[in-house]
Structure formats: structure tokens, C-alpha cells
Amino acid sequence: MAKPPVPSNRRLGDLRLVVERVFAYPRHLAIALAALATTSAATIGIPYGFKRVIDRGFAPGGGETVASSFHYLLMIVAVLAVATAIRFYFVSWLGERVVADIRTRVQAHLLGLTPRFFEENRPSEIASRLTSDTALIESVVGSTVSIALRNTFTGVGGMIYLFALSPKLAGMLLLGIPLIILPVTILGRRIRNLSRTSQDRVADVGSLVTETLGAMKIVQAFGQEPREAQRFHTAVDATFAAAKTRIALRAFMTAIMIFLIFGSITLVLWEGATDVAAGRISGGAIAAFVLTGGIVAGAFGALTEVYGDLLRGAGAASRLAELLAEQPEITRPAAPIPLPVPVSGALTFDDVRFHYPTRPEVAALDGFSLAVRTGETVAVVGPSGAGKSTLFQLAERFYDPAAGRVLLDGVDLREADPAAVRAQIAMVPQDTVIFGASARDNLRYGQWEASDDELWAAAEAANAADFLRALPQGLDTNLGEGGARLSGGQRQRVTIARALLRDAPILLLDEATSALDAESERLVQQALERLMENRTTLVIAHRLATVRAAGRIVVMDQGRIVEEGTHASLIGHRGLYARLASLQFSAAA
């Protein structure tokens, strides 16, 4: 995915996607914030309790107040414990809920994007954003933000109490704050950019793992295990190098922060010790100042730690925001023209010109015109790259032509609702698609409300019933990722049964019987012939033997129709079709 440059004025603002979702749950947020404020107040109350113990309990005749002072401390501890538990639950709840919402929103948005987006962007990298990036956001909302807010409340409240104890000492301490903020501002911007780079490298590792494991048979068949191991090692090293740079910079910033914070406190306490010796401040007050100063220092020190995590979260949020910012090129018109009822299935390509976005220099279709009449079966043949599959892409309106029109029953597809158009089409691709779900759900993709009787009828017609019944749990058997539990021919028969269930007026068949043995092909071909009756069918044929009986054969080359006719007439023409037939039939002999 092409990543836009990160503007220098964008930092934690990239977390607004997360903040929007957090504010969608005001009740939980209010309880979490109240608990955060309570824990901060209780934390600051502890030094005050020690001040009471020292100034009252240890003073002459103060024995009677020792018990009440310690009772006060125990009460503060109890409040701190309960508020911390409440804070943890509601903040963690918000983290999980926000991540669930973002994942759902991003996935829903991705489902509406056009195929072009997924040609230009690796699905495995997108999956990494939905997993590792959202997990980082969950950590930020469920932990980092809580720590940041708690320490902010504690630090601010502590500073107020420090001024109440000794304005002079607190003022001296306050003078050191600009020295702390300046390095955070300068180094924080650099850490943010490094965090984004680190996340990108992690995504690269995830993409490489997905790609390699998905092609494990090819890797092992060609003996490329050492090379793939080296590729993975290189990717992991790049990830480690990016993380090491980020960690080193954060460590450097942390060291500076600790030195500045505690150095300032040490100098202030030096002055405070002088005031105690001079009787200008009580022992209990200086003890409370020391404790509160330590709490404030720890709070601001923790903020420097979590700032880097917040920046990493901002980087992850910006990567997800990029996905949400993508707009589909194929959209529903504001006032779509309705398709005729019922749709007859007349499909027309009128002087169509089209270039794939990823291959703009090559015309996939160049002045292509073809009219497929209602109920007609047209076979499309030609060498690889001739533009055959492009016809299917345009018919389903996954793309729009650069010039010309594609019409369904006289309606330009660009003026119709894409969902309404696709509802009229059943497709059997050459590369079978089986989901990692039950056989029943894979079949029901054609018609989700289909009954078991209808599922079995379609399976029988596609010659799939026997092997589906033989599965351990029948239709309830999980077919594995990509249909791993089925053979190639079985997977293709499932997709054919799915198309049968669709029962649409238009069929798009991309060599639907290519992976079947001779007997299965005969049975499936019979089922397809019954299905194609009174339906418009466009067949991409790679094996010419399967289209000998077609009423019309269209021969394509370089995005144009170069021949058209029946098998016999095209053989007699002695053109491209005859040459392809000669090569295939002689090879088969």
C-alpha cells in the first residue's frame, strides 16, 4: 500500500479514530474517569496522612491522635484498592470494546472496496493491520491511556498539594518542567516516525508468513526451504533493526527525563532541608513534600514512558485510518436505474475499452463488442491474456470500462445498483474458492436460505453428493482453509453446486469442469446443460473439446474478437481457433 508522507504536525492526533469510539460509550468512560480521579486523589492523600502522623502523633502529648491518623491512612488505602479495581475493569472493557468496534468497522469498509484495491495492496498486510495494529490499540486504550490519565491527574493534583505545603519549593520544582517538556517534544516526534516504521516491518513479517505457509507444498516441492528461511530471517532482522532504533531513542529519552526530574527534586529538597533547619517548615510538611514530590516525579516519569506507547498507538491508528479513508471506485448511483422484472439476461458489450489499473500500458479489451441474447450460450476462447476473464470482471461490475458500455437488458451497468446486477449472476471460477467453514455454509453461499433438501439436490446435480455424505459430519464438516479436506475436483464440484443454488438468469462459467475426471465431467456437464436452459451463459473455455457443441464460439486475441462461429465453421476457416484446436487435439492424441 502506498503510504502518504506523515505530516510533521500530526502526532497524538492520529488517535482520534480511537477517541471517537471511546466517547461512544459515555457511561463506561465516566465511571473509568471517576475511578481514575479517585485513585489519583487517594494516592495524593497518602502523603497527607503521613504528615498528620508526624506532626500530630509524634508531637508531645499527641499519642491520642496516632490511632486516628493511622485509621485515616487505612481508609485511603481501602479507597485506593476499590477504585483501582473499578478503574481496571472499565478501562479494560473500553479497550476491548473499542478494538472490536474498529475491527468490525474496518472489515465492513473493506468488503465494500473494489478488486482494484486488493490488487494493489496485499491482503496479508491488510490482515496484519486488523490484528497486530488493533492489538496495539487495545493495549493503548486498556492500559497506556489509563496510566497516562492516572499519572496526569496524580501529577497535577500533586503539584497543587506541593504549592499548598510550600509555594517556594513548589515554584522551584515547577521551573524544571520546561526542561522536561522540551526533550519530550523533540524526541517524541522522532519516536512516532520510528514507531510507524516498526509497525510496517512487523506487518511485512506477517505477510511473509502468510504467503509462505499458504504455498508450503510449492516451497517443499521445489526445495526452497532454505531460501524462504533466509527471506524470513531477513524480514525479522529488519523488524528487529527498526525496533532497536526506536528502543534506543526511547531509552535515551527516559534517561534524560529521569535525570531532569529527580535532579530537580534533589535540588528542591536541598533547599527544603535548609528551611526545616531554620524552622520555616515542619518536619511533617517536609516529609509530605518529599513523598508528594516522589509521587509527582514518578507520575511525570511514567508519562515519558507511556508517551512512546501512545505514539505507537497513534501510528497503528493512522494505518487503520488509511484503510477507512479508501473510497470504492464502484459505487451505487444516487438514483440507480432499476433492472427489468424479471431480468431476461441479455448481456451486451458495446465498443468496450479497458485497461487494468495495475497494467495501464496493456489494453485488456480494445473496441470489444459482443451481444449475448437471452438464453444463449456463448463460448469464449483464445490464448492467455486475450481478455476472456476481463469480460466476467466487467459483467459483474468489479470494474467500469474506460470507454464503451456494458448493458444488462438494455441498462448500462454504471447506472444500476451493483448489488442488483450481481444478484442476477451465478459464477463458477476456474480457481475454486472454498471458505474455512462447513460444507453446508459453503454451499449456501449460492442461496443462504436454502433448505437441506435444496442443498442435497444441488450436490446431486453437481455430482458432489457422494463425497459430501462420506465426510465425517456430512454437511456440518468443516472443509478446512481453502477446502484443504477436499481434492481439487471435489472443490470444483462444490462451487458448481453453489452456482446451481444461485438459480440466476446469467451464468458465468470459467472452464467449470477443468478439474474433473472424465466420469465426473460427464455428469457435471449434463447438470450444467440442464441449468443453462433458458439462461444466458458465457463460458470461458480453455479446453476446446468442452465447447465443440456450443451454438456460438467467440475467439479473442489481444482484447478483440478475431473470429466467431461454430466449431465446424471455425475449423474450416483455418484461423486462430483452428491452430489452437490442432495443438490441443494433437496433444491429446
QUICORVEN-V936779 format. One record per pair of residues at least 6 apart in sequence whose C-alpha atoms are under 8 Angstrom apart, sorted by the first residue. I is the first residue (numbers start at 1). J is the second residue. D is the distance in whole Angstrom. If there is no record, write none. Layout:
i=I j=J d=D
i=I j=J d=D
//
This chain:
i=1 j=120 d=7
i=1 j=121 d=5
i=1 j=122 d=8
i=8 j=189 d=8
i=11 j=189 d=7
i=11 j=192 d=7
i=11 j=311 d=7
i=11 j=314 d=7
i=12 j=310 d=7
i=12 j=311 d=6
i=12 j=314 d=6
i=13 j=314 d=7
i=14 j=314 d=5
i=14 j=315 d=7
i=14 j=317 d=6
i=14 j=318 d=6
i=15 j=313 d=7
i=15 j=314 d=5
i=15 j=317 d=6
i=15 j=318 d=7
i=17 j=317 d=7
i=17 j=321 d=7
i=18 j=98 d=7
i=18 j=102 d=8
i=18 j=137 d=8
i=18 j=317 d=7
i=21 j=98 d=6
i=21 j=101 d=7
i=21 j=102 d=8
i=22 j=29 d=7
i=22 j=94 d=7
i=22 j=98 d=6
i=23 j=29 d=7
i=25 j=94 d=8
i=28 j=90 d=6
i=28 j=94 d=7
i=29 j=90 d=7
i=29 j=91 d=8
i=29 j=94 d=8
i=31 j=87 d=8
i=31 j=90 d=7
i=32 j=86 d=7
i=32 j=87 d=5
i=32 j=90 d=5
i=32 j=91 d=6
i=33 j=87 d=8
i=35 j=83 d=5
i=35 j=84 d=7
i=35 j=86 d=6
i=35 j=87 d=5
i=36 j=83 d=7
i=36 j=84 d=7
i=36 j=87 d=6
i=36 j=146 d=8
i=36 j=149 d=7
i=36 j=150 d=6
i=36 j=153 d=8
i=37 j=150 d=7
i=37 j=153 d=6
i=38 j=79 d=8
i=38 j=80 d=7
i=38 j=83 d=6
i=39 j=79 d=8
i=39 j=80 d=5
i=39 j=83 d=6
i=39 j=84 d=6
i=39 j=150 d=8
i=40 j=150 d=6
i=40 j=151 d=7
i=40 j=153 d=6
i=40 j=154 d=5
i=40 j=157 d=8
i=41 j=154 d=7
i=41 j=157 d=7
i=42 j=76 d=6
i=42 j=77 d=7
i=42 j=79 d=7
i=42 j=80 d=6
i=43 j=76 d=8
i=43 j=80 d=7
i=43 j=154 d=7
i=44 j=154 d=7
i=44 j=157 d=7
i=44 j=158 d=6
i=44 j=161 d=8
i=44 j=292 d=7
i=44 j=295 d=8
i=45 j=76 d=7
i=46 j=73 d=6
i=46 j=76 d=7
i=46 j=77 d=8
i=47 j=287 d=8
i=47 j=288 d=5
i=47 j=289 d=8
i=47 j=291 d=6
i=47 j=292 d=6
i=48 j=288 d=6
i=49 j=69 d=6
i=49 j=70 d=8
i=49 j=72 d=7
i=49 j=73 d=6
i=50 j=69 d=8
i=50 j=73 d=8
i=50 j=284 d=7
i=50 j=287 d=8
i=50 j=288 d=7
i=51 j=284 d=4
i=51 j=285 d=6
i=51 j=287 d=7
i=51 j=288 d=5
i=52 j=69 d=6
i=52 j=284 d=7
i=53 j=65 d=8
i=53 j=66 d=6
i=53 j=69 d=6
i=53 j=70 d=7
i=53 j=284 d=8
i=54 j=283 d=7
i=54 j=284 d=5
i=55 j=282 d=7
i=55 j=283 d=7
i=55 j=284 d=5
i=55 j=285 d=8
i=56 j=62 d=5
i=56 j=65 d=6
i=56 j=66 d=7
i=57 j=63 d=5
i=57 j=64 d=7
i=57 j=65 d=5
i=57 j=66 d=4
i=57 j=69 d=7
i=58 j=66 d=8
i=91 j=141 d=7
i=91 j=142 d=5
i=91 j=143 d=7
i=91 j=146 d=7
i=92 j=141 d=8
i=92 j=142 d=4
i=92 j=143 d=7
i=93 j=142 d=7
i=94 j=141 d=7
i=94 j=142 d=7
i=95 j=137 d=8
i=95 j=138 d=5
i=95 j=139 d=7
i=95 j=140 d=8
i=95 j=141 d=5
i=95 j=142 d=4
i=95 j=143 d=8
i=96 j=138 d=6
i=96 j=142 d=7
i=98 j=138 d=7
i=98 j=141 d=8
i=99 j=134 d=6
i=99 j=135 d=7
i=99 j=137 d=7
i=99 j=138 d=6
i=102 j=134 d=8
i=103 j=130 d=6
i=103 j=134 d=7
i=106 j=130 d=8
i=106 j=320 d=7
i=106 j=323 d=7
i=106 j=324 d=6
i=109 j=323 d=8
i=109 j=324 d=6
i=110 j=323 d=8
i=110 j=324 d=8
i=112 j=328 d=7
i=113 j=326 d=8
i=113 j=327 d=7
i=113 j=328 d=5
i=113 j=329 d=7
i=113 j=330 d=8
i=114 j=328 d=6
i=114 j=329 d=6
i=114 j=330 d=6
i=114 j=398 d=6
i=114 j=399 d=8
i=115 j=398 d=6
i=115 j=399 d=8
i=116 j=357 d=7
i=116 j=358 d=8
i=116 j=399 d=8
i=119 j=358 d=7
i=120 j=358 d=7
i=122 j=207 d=8
i=124 j=206 d=7
i=124 j=207 d=5
i=124 j=210 d=6
i=124 j=211 d=8
i=125 j=203 d=6
i=125 j=204 d=7
i=125 j=206 d=7
i=125 j=207 d=5
i=128 j=203 d=5
i=128 j=206 d=6
i=128 j=207 d=7
i=129 j=203 d=7
i=129 j=316 d=8
i=129 j=319 d=7
i=129 j=320 d=7
i=130 j=320 d=8
i=132 j=203 d=8
i=133 j=199 d=8
i=133 j=313 d=8
i=133 j=316 d=5
i=133 j=317 d=7
i=133 j=319 d=8
i=133 j=320 d=8
i=134 j=316 d=7
i=134 j=317 d=8
i=136 j=312 d=8
i=136 j=313 d=6
i=136 j=316 d=7
i=137 j=313 d=5
i=137 j=316 d=7
i=137 j=317 d=7
i=140 j=309 d=7
i=140 j=310 d=6
i=140 j=313 d=6
i=144 j=306 d=6
i=144 j=309 d=7
i=144 j=310 d=7
i=145 j=310 d=8
i=147 j=302 d=8
i=147 j=303 d=8
i=147 j=306 d=7
i=148 j=302 d=8
i=148 j=303 d=6
i=148 j=306 d=6
i=148 j=307 d=8
i=151 j=299 d=5
i=151 j=300 d=7
i=151 j=302 d=7
i=151 j=303 d=7
i=152 j=299 d=7
i=152 j=300 d=7
i=152 j=303 d=8
i=154 j=295 d=8
i=154 j=296 d=7
i=154 j=299 d=7
i=155 j=295 d=7
i=155 j=296 d=5
i=155 j=297 d=8
i=155 j=299 d=6
i=155 j=300 d=6
i=156 j=296 d=8
i=158 j=292 d=6
i=158 j=293 d=7
i=158 j=295 d=7
i=158 j=296 d=6
i=159 j=170 d=7
i=159 j=296 d=7
i=161 j=292 d=8
i=162 j=169 d=8
i=162 j=170 d=6
i=162 j=289 d=6
i=162 j=292 d=7
i=162 j=293 d=7
i=163 j=169 d=8
i=163 j=170 d=5
i=163 j=171 d=7
i=165 j=285 d=6
i=165 j=289 d=7
i=169 j=268 d=6
i=169 j=269 d=8
i=169 j=271 d=7
i=169 j=272 d=7
i=172 j=268 d=7
i=173 j=264 d=6
i=173 j=265 d=7
i=173 j=268 d=6
i=176 j=260 d=7
i=176 j=261 d=8
i=176 j=264 d=6
i=179 j=260 d=7
i=180 j=257 d=6
i=180 j=260 d=7
i=180 j=261 d=7
i=183 j=253 d=7
i=183 j=256 d=8
i=183 j=257 d=8
i=184 j=253 d=7
i=184 j=304 d=7
i=187 j=249 d=8
i=187 j=253 d=7
i=188 j=307 d=8
i=188 j=308 d=7
i=188 j=311 d=8
i=191 j=246 d=6
i=191 j=249 d=7
i=191 j=250 d=7
i=191 j=308 d=7
i=191 j=311 d=7
i=192 j=308 d=7
i=192 j=311 d=5
i=192 j=312 d=6
i=192 j=314 d=8
i=192 j=315 d=7
i=193 j=315 d=8
i=194 j=242 d=7
i=194 j=243 d=8
i=194 j=245 d=7
i=194 j=246 d=6
i=195 j=243 d=8
i=195 j=246 d=7
i=195 j=311 d=7
i=195 j=312 d=5
i=195 j=315 d=6
i=196 j=312 d=7
i=196 j=315 d=5
i=196 j=316 d=7
i=197 j=242 d=7
i=198 j=239 d=6
i=198 j=242 d=5
i=198 j=243 d=6
i=198 j=246 d=8
i=199 j=315 d=8
i=199 j=316 d=7
i=201 j=235 d=7
i=201 j=238 d=7
i=201 j=239 d=5
i=201 j=242 d=7
i=202 j=239 d=6
i=204 j=235 d=7
i=205 j=232 d=7
i=205 j=235 d=6
i=205 j=236 d=6
i=205 j=239 d=8
i=208 j=232 d=7
i=209 j=232 d=8
i=212 j=219 d=7
i=212 j=228 d=7
i=219 j=225 d=6
i=219 j=228 d=8
i=250 j=305 d=8
i=250 j=308 d=7
i=253 j=304 d=8
i=254 j=301 d=8
i=254 j=304 d=7
i=254 j=305 d=7
i=257 j=301 d=7
i=257 j=304 d=7
i=258 j=301 d=6
i=261 j=297 d=6
i=261 j=301 d=7
i=262 j=297 d=7
i=265 j=293 d=7
i=265 j=294 d=8
i=265 j=297 d=8
i=269 j=290 d=7
i=272 j=286 d=7
i=273 j=286 d=8
i=275 j=281 d=6
i=276 j=282 d=6
i=276 j=283 d=7
i=276 j=286 d=7
i=330 j=397 d=8
i=330 j=398 d=7
i=330 j=399 d=7
i=330 j=400 d=8
i=330 j=418 d=8
i=331 j=417 d=8
i=331 j=418 d=7
i=332 j=416 d=7
i=332 j=417 d=5
i=332 j=418 d=6
i=333 j=414 d=8
i=333 j=415 d=6
i=333 j=416 d=7
i=333 j=417 d=7
i=336 j=415 d=5
i=336 j=416 d=5
i=336 j=417 d=6
i=337 j=411 d=7
i=337 j=415 d=6
i=337 j=416 d=5
i=337 j=417 d=7
i=338 j=416 d=6
i=338 j=417 d=8
i=339 j=408 d=8
i=339 j=409 d=7
i=339 j=411 d=7
i=339 j=416 d=7
i=339 j=420 d=8
i=339 j=421 d=8
i=340 j=409 d=7
i=343 j=409 d=7
i=343 j=424 d=7
i=343 j=505 d=7
i=344 j=374 d=6
i=344 j=375 d=8
i=344 j=409 d=7
i=344 j=505 d=7
i=345 j=373 d=8
i=345 j=374 d=5
i=345 j=375 d=7
i=345 j=408 d=7
i=345 j=409 d=6
i=345 j=424 d=8
i=345 j=505 d=6
i=345 j=506 d=6
i=345 j=535 d=7
i=345 j=536 d=6
i=346 j=371 d=8
i=346 j=372 d=6
i=346 j=373 d=5
i=346 j=374 d=5
i=346 j=375 d=8
i=346 j=407 d=8
i=346 j=408 d=6
i=346 j=409 d=5
i=346 j=410 d=8
i=346 j=536 d=7
i=347 j=371 d=6
i=347 j=372 d=5
i=347 j=373 d=7
i=347 j=374 d=8
i=347 j=406 d=7
i=347 j=407 d=6
i=347 j=408 d=5
i=347 j=409 d=6
i=347 j=536 d=8
i=348 j=369 d=7
i=348 j=370 d=6
i=348 j=371 d=4
i=348 j=372 d=6
i=348 j=406 d=6
i=348 j=407 d=5
i=348 j=408 d=7
i=348 j=410 d=8
i=349 j=368 d=7
i=349 j=369 d=5
i=349 j=370 d=5
i=349 j=371 d=6
i=349 j=404 d=8
i=349 j=405 d=6
i=349 j=406 d=5
i=349 j=407 d=7
i=350 j=368 d=7
i=350 j=369 d=5
i=350 j=370 d=7
i=350 j=371 d=8
i=350 j=404 d=6
i=350 j=405 d=5
i=350 j=406 d=6
i=350 j=407 d=8
i=351 j=366 d=8
i=351 j=367 d=5
i=351 j=368 d=5
i=351 j=369 d=5
i=351 j=403 d=7
i=351 j=404 d=5
i=351 j=405 d=7
i=352 j=365 d=7
i=352 j=366 d=6
i=352 j=367 d=5
i=352 j=368 d=5
i=352 j=369 d=6
i=352 j=401 d=6
i=352 j=402 d=8
i=352 j=403 d=6
i=352 j=404 d=4
i=352 j=405 d=6
i=352 j=406 d=7
i=353 j=363 d=7
i=353 j=364 d=8
i=353 j=365 d=5
i=353 j=366 d=5
i=353 j=367 d=5
i=353 j=368 d=7
i=353 j=401 d=6
i=353 j=402 d=6
i=353 j=403 d=5
i=353 j=404 d=6
i=354 j=363 d=6
i=354 j=364 d=6
i=354 j=365 d=5
i=354 j=366 d=7
i=354 j=400 d=8
i=354 j=401 d=5
i=354 j=402 d=5
i=354 j=403 d=7
i=355 j=361 d=7
i=355 j=362 d=6
i=355 j=363 d=5
i=355 j=364 d=5
i=355 j=365 d=7
i=355 j=401 d=8
i=355 j=402 d=7
i=356 j=362 d=8
i=356 j=363 d=8
i=356 j=364 d=7
i=363 j=558 d=8
i=363 j=559 d=7
i=364 j=385 d=8
i=364 j=386 d=7
i=364 j=387 d=5
i=364 j=390 d=7
i=364 j=558 d=7
i=364 j=559 d=5
i=365 j=387 d=6
i=365 j=390 d=8
i=365 j=558 d=7
i=365 j=559 d=4
i=365 j=560 d=6
i=366 j=558 d=8
i=366 j=559 d=5
i=366 j=560 d=6
i=367 j=404 d=8
i=367 j=559 d=8
i=367 j=560 d=7
i=368 j=559 d=7
i=368 j=560 d=5
i=368 j=561 d=7
i=369 j=561 d=8
i=372 j=378 d=7
i=372 j=536 d=7
i=373 j=536 d=7
i=374 j=534 d=7
i=374 j=535 d=7
i=374 j=536 d=5
i=375 j=532 d=8
i=375 j=533 d=7
i=375 j=534 d=4
i=375 j=535 d=4
i=375 j=536 d=4
i=375 j=537 d=7
i=376 j=534 d=8
i=376 j=535 d=7
i=376 j=536 d=5
i=376 j=537 d=6
i=376 j=551 d=8
i=377 j=532 d=8
i=377 j=535 d=8
i=377 j=536 d=6
i=377 j=537 d=5
i=377 j=538 d=6
i=377 j=539 d=7
i=377 j=550 d=7
i=377 j=551 d=7
i=377 j=552 d=7
i=378 j=537 d=6
i=378 j=538 d=5
i=378 j=539 d=6
i=378 j=550 d=7
i=378 j=551 d=7
i=378 j=552 d=5
i=378 j=553 d=6
i=378 j=554 d=7
i=379 j=538 d=6
i=379 j=539 d=5
i=379 j=540 d=6
i=379 j=541 d=6
i=379 j=547 d=7
i=379 j=550 d=7
i=379 j=552 d=6
i=379 j=553 d=5
i=379 j=554 d=6
i=380 j=388 d=7
i=380 j=538 d=7
i=380 j=539 d=6
i=380 j=540 d=5
i=380 j=541 d=6
i=380 j=553 d=6
i=380 j=554 d=5
i=380 j=555 d=6
i=380 j=556 d=7
i=381 j=388 d=7
i=381 j=540 d=6
i=381 j=541 d=5
i=381 j=542 d=7
i=381 j=544 d=8
i=381 j=553 d=7
i=381 j=554 d=6
i=381 j=555 d=5
i=381 j=556 d=6
i=381 j=577 d=8
i=382 j=388 d=7
i=382 j=542 d=8
i=382 j=555 d=5
i=382 j=556 d=5
i=382 j=557 d=6
i=382 j=577 d=7
i=383 j=556 d=8
i=383 j=557 d=7
i=385 j=557 d=8
i=385 j=558 d=7
i=386 j=556 d=6
i=386 j=557 d=4
i=386 j=558 d=5
i=386 j=559 d=5
i=386 j=560 d=8
i=387 j=556 d=7
i=387 j=557 d=7
i=387 j=558 d=7
i=387 j=559 d=5
i=387 j=560 d=8
i=388 j=540 d=7
i=388 j=556 d=7
i=388 j=559 d=8
i=389 j=510 d=8
i=389 j=540 d=7
i=392 j=508 d=7
i=393 j=399 d=6
i=394 j=400 d=6
i=394 j=401 d=7
i=394 j=406 d=7
i=395 j=406 d=7
i=396 j=418 d=8
i=396 j=421 d=7
i=396 j=422 d=6
i=396 j=425 d=8
i=397 j=413 d=7
i=397 j=414 d=8
i=397 j=418 d=7
i=397 j=421 d=8
i=397 j=422 d=8
i=400 j=414 d=7
i=405 j=412 d=6
i=405 j=413 d=8
i=406 j=412 d=6
i=406 j=413 d=6
i=407 j=413 d=6
i=413 j=421 d=7
i=423 j=504 d=7
i=424 j=504 d=5
i=424 j=505 d=6
i=424 j=506 d=6
i=425 j=502 d=8
i=425 j=504 d=5
i=425 j=505 d=7
i=425 j=506 d=5
i=425 j=507 d=6
i=425 j=508 d=7
i=426 j=446 d=8
i=426 j=499 d=5
i=426 j=500 d=8
i=426 j=502 d=6
i=426 j=503 d=7
i=426 j=504 d=6
i=426 j=505 d=8
i=426 j=506 d=6
i=426 j=507 d=5
i=426 j=508 d=6
i=427 j=499 d=6
i=427 j=507 d=6
i=427 j=508 d=5
i=427 j=509 d=6
i=427 j=510 d=8
i=428 j=495 d=6
i=428 j=496 d=6
i=428 j=499 d=6
i=428 j=508 d=6
i=428 j=509 d=5
i=428 j=510 d=6
i=428 j=512 d=6
i=429 j=509 d=6
i=429 j=510 d=5
i=429 j=511 d=7
i=429 j=512 d=7
i=430 j=509 d=8
i=430 j=510 d=5
i=430 j=511 d=6
i=430 j=512 d=6
i=430 j=514 d=7
i=432 j=491 d=6
i=432 j=492 d=6
i=432 j=495 d=7
i=433 j=482 d=7
i=433 j=483 d=8
i=433 j=491 d=8
i=433 j=495 d=7
i=434 j=442 d=7
i=434 j=479 d=8
i=434 j=481 d=7
i=434 j=482 d=5
i=434 j=483 d=5
i=434 j=491 d=7
i=434 j=495 d=8
i=435 j=442 d=6
i=435 j=479 d=8
i=435 j=480 d=7
i=435 j=481 d=6
i=435 j=482 d=6
i=435 j=483 d=7
i=436 j=478 d=7
i=436 j=479 d=6
i=436 j=480 d=5
i=436 j=481 d=4
i=436 j=482 d=6
i=436 j=483 d=7
i=437 j=477 d=8
i=437 j=478 d=5
i=437 j=479 d=6
i=437 j=480 d=7
i=437 j=481 d=8
i=438 j=475 d=6
i=438 j=476 d=5
i=438 j=477 d=5
i=438 j=478 d=4
i=438 j=479 d=6
i=439 j=468 d=8
i=439 j=474 d=8
i=439 j=475 d=5
i=439 j=476 d=6
i=439 j=477 d=6
i=439 j=478 d=6
i=439 j=479 d=6
i=440 j=455 d=8
i=440 j=475 d=5
i=440 j=476 d=6
i=441 j=448 d=8
i=442 j=494 d=8
i=442 j=498 d=7
i=443 j=455 d=7
i=443 j=494 d=7
i=443 j=495 d=7
i=443 j=497 d=7
i=443 j=498 d=5
i=443 j=501 d=8
i=444 j=450 d=6
i=444 j=455 d=7
i=444 j=498 d=7
i=444 j=501 d=8
i=445 j=498 d=6
i=446 j=498 d=5
i=446 j=499 d=6
i=446 j=500 d=7
i=446 j=501 d=5
i=446 j=502 d=4
i=447 j=498 d=8
i=447 j=501 d=6
i=447 j=502 d=6
i=450 j=501 d=8
i=454 j=501 d=8
i=455 j=497 d=8
i=455 j=501 d=7
i=456 j=465 d=6
i=458 j=497 d=5
i=458 j=498 d=7
i=458 j=500 d=6
i=458 j=501 d=6
i=459 j=465 d=5
i=459 j=493 d=8
i=459 j=494 d=7
i=459 j=497 d=5
i=460 j=466 d=8
i=461 j=497 d=7
i=461 j=523 d=8
i=461 j=524 d=7
i=461 j=527 d=5
i=462 j=493 d=6
i=462 j=494 d=7
i=462 j=496 d=6
i=462 j=497 d=5
i=462 j=523 d=7
i=462 j=524 d=5
i=462 j=527 d=6
i=463 j=493 d=7
i=463 j=520 d=7
i=463 j=523 d=6
i=463 j=524 d=6
i=464 j=490 d=7
i=464 j=493 d=6
i=464 j=494 d=6
i=464 j=497 d=8
i=467 j=490 d=8
i=468 j=474 d=6
i=468 j=475 d=6
i=469 j=475 d=7
i=471 j=477 d=6
i=479 j=485 d=5
i=479 j=486 d=7
i=483 j=491 d=7
i=488 j=515 d=6
i=488 j=516 d=8
i=489 j=515 d=5
i=489 j=516 d=5
i=489 j=517 d=8
i=490 j=516 d=8
i=492 j=512 d=7
i=492 j=513 d=8
i=492 j=515 d=7
i=492 j=516 d=8
i=493 j=524 d=8
i=496 j=512 d=7
i=500 j=531 d=7
i=504 j=535 d=8
i=505 j=534 d=8
i=505 j=535 d=5
i=505 j=536 d=6
i=506 j=535 d=6
i=506 j=536 d=5
i=506 j=537 d=6
i=506 j=538 d=8
i=507 j=532 d=7
i=507 j=535 d=7
i=507 j=536 d=6
i=507 j=537 d=5
i=507 j=538 d=6
i=508 j=537 d=6
i=508 j=538 d=5
i=508 j=539 d=6
i=508 j=540 d=8
i=509 j=537 d=7
i=509 j=538 d=6
i=509 j=539 d=5
i=509 j=540 d=6
i=510 j=539 d=6
i=510 j=540 d=5
i=510 j=541 d=7
i=511 j=539 d=7
i=511 j=540 d=6
i=511 j=541 d=5
i=511 j=542 d=6
i=511 j=543 d=8
i=513 j=521 d=6
i=513 j=524 d=7
i=513 j=525 d=7
i=514 j=543 d=8
i=541 j=547 d=7
i=543 j=584 d=8
i=544 j=581 d=7
i=544 j=584 d=8
i=547 j=553 d=8
i=547 j=567 d=8
i=548 j=566 d=8
i=548 j=567 d=5
i=549 j=566 d=8
i=549 j=567 d=7
i=550 j=566 d=7
i=550 j=567 d=8
i=551 j=565 d=8
i=551 j=566 d=6
i=552 j=564 d=7
i=552 j=565 d=5
i=552 j=566 d=5
i=553 j=564 d=6
i=553 j=565 d=5
i=553 j=566 d=6
i=553 j=567 d=7
i=554 j=561 d=7
i=554 j=562 d=8
i=554 j=563 d=6
i=554 j=564 d=5
i=554 j=565 d=7
i=555 j=561 d=6
i=555 j=562 d=6
i=555 j=563 d=5
i=555 j=564 d=6
i=555 j=576 d=8
i=555 j=577 d=7
i=556 j=562 d=6
i=556 j=563 d=7
i=563 j=570 d=7
i=563 j=575 d=8
i=563 j=576 d=8
i=563 j=577 d=8
i=564 j=570 d=7
i=570 j=577 d=6
i=570 j=578 d=6
i=571 j=577 d=7
i=571 j=578 d=5
i=571 j=581 d=8
i=572 j=578 d=8
//
